[in-house]
Amino acid sequence: MSQDIDPLDLEWRNRAVLAQEAGVPPGVHSLWIINKSGGLVYHKTYADIPHIDVNETMRLASMWHAIHAMSIQISPVEGCTGIELLETDQFDLRCTQTPTGTKFFVTAAPKTLGLEHLLRSVYDLYSDYVMKNPFYEMEMPIRCELFDTNVLSAVRNHNAQLGNY
């Protein structure tokens, strides 16, 4: 009895294998947090990927904010919350937006599993270490060592669960 091969499963495997063969690092590559106005308030890189300078990083964050907002406006579906996943041959971008308009997104190797759970964990850490910090001003860049340390731990644990580190 032959087993049917799901074309979507095959595509999933092919993207992951091609990215690995191209030298794309496994697991989570970077985390970005954008405020409700489109300003970059947090960015960290967790993989050996090409460096992006500060100005380019801010420009990319602003562009993502605009694209995300446009996707909500042009969606034919009422109640659309915007782009949640962008897939390319070299990386996936997973995004979530909070009720206050803050956007959290990660870039990762193609077909990295569990990114939505990682984003939820990061949001919980943001709530605990940033929003409850009496010295943090809303919409300003995040400078909180406890947040950095706990996010790094969450990313490492996520990658370890996937067998990437």
C-alpha positions in Angstrom: 0.0 0.0 0.0 1.6 3.3 -1.1 1.4 6.3 1.1 0.1 9.5 -0.5 2.5 12.5 -0.2 0.8 15.7 0.7 2.1 18.4 -1.8 1.9 21.1 1.0 4.0 18.9 3.3 6.5 18.4 0.5 6.7 22.1 -0.1 7.2 22.7 3.6 10.1 20.2 3.7 11.7 21.6 0.5 11.7 25.2 1.8 13.3 24.1 5.0 16.0 21.9 3.3 16.8 24.6 0.6 17.3 27.2 3.3 19.5 24.9 5.3 21.6 24.1 2.2 21.9 27.8 1.4 23.5 28.3 4.9 20.5 30.0 6.6 21.0 29.6 10.3 18.3 27.5 12.1 15.9 28.8 14.6 15.0 32.4 15.6 17.1 35.1 13.9 15.8 38.3 15.4 13.1 40.0 17.5 11.5 43.4 16.7 9.0 45.4 18.7 7.3 48.4 17.0 5.2 50.9 18.9 1.7 51.9 17.7 3.1 54.9 15.8 5.5 52.7 13.8 8.6 53.5 15.7 11.1 50.8 16.5 11.4 50.4 20.3 13.3 47.1 20.5 15.5 45.0 18.2 17.8 42.1 19.0 19.6 39.6 16.8 20.0 36.0 18.0 21.7 34.3 15.0 24.7 34.8 12.8 22.9 36.8 10.1 24.2 39.8 8.1 24.3 43.0 10.3 21.8 45.7 9.5 22.8 49.2 10.6 20.6 51.2 13.0 19.1 53.5 10.3 18.2 50.6 8.0 16.7 48.7 11.0 14.4 51.7 11.8 13.4 52.1 8.2 12.5 48.3 7.9 10.4 48.5 11.1 8.6 51.6 9.8 7.9 49.8 6.4 6.6 46.7 8.2 4.3 48.9 10.3 2.9 50.5 7.1 2.5 47.2 5.2 0.8 45.6 8.2 -1.6 48.6 8.4 -2.3 48.5 4.7 -3.1 44.7 4.8 -5.8 45.5 7.4 -7.3 48.2 5.2 -7.3 46.3 1.9 -8.5 43.0 3.4 -11.8 41.8 2.0 -12.5 40.1 5.3 -14.1 42.1 8.1 -12.1 42.1 11.3 -8.8 41.2 9.7 -5.9 41.8 12.1 -3.2 42.2 9.4 -0.3 40.1 8.2 0.6 37.4 10.6 3.1 35.4 8.5 5.4 36.3 5.7 7.3 33.4 4.1 10.4 33.7 1.9 13.0 31.2 0.7 15.5 32.5 3.3 13.3 33.3 6.3 9.9 33.5 7.8 8.5 36.6 9.6 5.8 35.9 12.2 4.0 39.0 13.6 1.4 39.6 16.3 -0.2 42.9 17.3 -1.4 43.7 20.8 -4.7 45.4 21.5 -2.8 48.6 22.2 -1.3 48.5 18.7 2.3 47.4 19.6 3.6 44.9 17.1 6.0 42.0 18.0 7.6 40.1 15.3 10.4 37.5 14.9 12.4 36.5 11.9 13.4 32.8 11.8 14.6 30.1 9.5 11.9 28.9 7.0 9.2 26.7 8.6 10.4 27.2 12.2 7.7 25.8 14.4 6.1 27.5 17.4 6.9 31.1 16.6 3.4 32.3 17.7 4.0 30.7 21.1 7.4 32.4 21.4 5.8 35.8 20.6 3.2 35.1 23.3 6.0 34.5 25.8 7.8 37.6 24.7 4.6 39.6 25.1 4.2 38.2 28.6 7.8 39.2 29.4 7.1 42.7 28.0 4.1 43.0 30.2 6.1 41.9 33.3 9.4 43.6 32.8 8.7 46.7 30.6 5.1 47.8 31.2 5.5 47.3 35.0 8.8 49.2 35.1 8.1 52.6 36.7 11.0 54.1 34.8 9.8 53.0 31.3 8.1 55.7 29.2 5.5 54.4 26.8 6.4 54.4 23.1 10.1 54.9 23.9 13.0 52.5 23.2 13.1 49.6 25.7 16.2 49.6 27.9 15.6 46.9 30.5 18.3 44.4 31.4 15.8 42.0 33.0 13.7 42.0 29.8 16.8 41.4 27.6 18.0 38.5 29.8 14.6 36.8 29.9 13.9 37.2 26.2 17.3 35.8 25.4 16.5 32.8 27.7 13.1 32.4 26.0 14.7 32.4 22.5 17.4 30.0 23.5 14.8 27.6 25.1 12.7 27.8 22.0 15.6 27.0 19.7 16.7 24.2 22.0 13.2 22.6 21.9 13.5 22.6 18.2 17.0 20.9 18.4 18.7 24.0 16.9 21.1 24.7 19.7 
